[in-house]
Every structure is written in structure tokens, then in C-alpha cells.
Amino acid sequence: MILYTLRCSHDHHFEEWFSNSAEYDAKKQAAALVCPDCGDKEVAKAIMAPNVGKSHGAPAPAPTCGTPMGCGGCAYAGQH
């Protein structure tokens, strides 16, 4: 299932679920998408931000200065 935010030509925004992107394309081509606010059939996908989940992997290692003696006042002092 895909949730799209849609926008009519009167700038009303609404959401609708589709089984896949092909279902959206078929409904769009058949003019079967209707704005619930005004009944407009000139509907298109609105610009949406992607829903990106958090990574569940190990955290990135702290930066190191690369000196064999360890931290001695480098730019990463106390961070490694």
C-alpha cells in the first residue's frame, strides 16, 4: 500500500491510499480521482518528503586524530 498526498487544481490537499503506483496511474488516467473538498477531478500528486526510518545498525565510530599517542590536544580532543 502507498499513501499519496494529492492536490487538486484549487490547491486543496488530501491523502489517498493505493495498492501500488500503477493503481494511482490508472485512476489518474480515468479521471477517477476527486477532491473531497470541491469535487475537482484535476488531481495530481503533491510534492512529498520521503519517510526515511532510522538506521538500527551500530553507531558510527567517533572520529580519531590518527596519532599513535592518542589524543594530545588535537581537533578531536576528548571525543575519541
LINDAHU-V672369 format. One line per field, one symbol per residue. psi: psi as a letter, one per 40 degrees, with the letter a starting at -180 (. if undefined). A space follows every 50 residues. Layout:
psi = ???
This chain:
psi = ihhihihieefhhiiiiididddddddddefehhhedeehegiihihiii ghiiheaiiiiiiieeideahfeaefhee.
